[in-house]
Amino acid sequence: MTETADEVQEVETRLKELTGYVSQCSSRVTKGEVPDLNGLDRNVAEACASAEALGSEKARAIAPQMEKLIAELDKLAIAIKEQQDNLTEE
């Protein structure tokens, strides 16, 4: 693999791991649990910065994984909102 391919693979792997973690957090919230979200914003920001550092042409290769991360973050936000709504209704 070339250095460029290694860079892209490294960022994509990081995004996949982060996506998996966010998905687990959503599942925990849905079950009524409270996941550890400490540092999530920092990790997402760092992953985005790494993707941006690749440049637009190389970043196209990881666009599908970025979309998955965004979708999981949206699901987590919805799950947290629903949990909060349920708690305030009680």
PyMOL commands that set and color helices and strands:
alter all, ss='L'
color gray80, all
select helices_A, chain A and resi 3-30+40-53+56-89
alter helices_A, ss='H'
color red, helices_A
deselect
rebuild
show_as cartoon
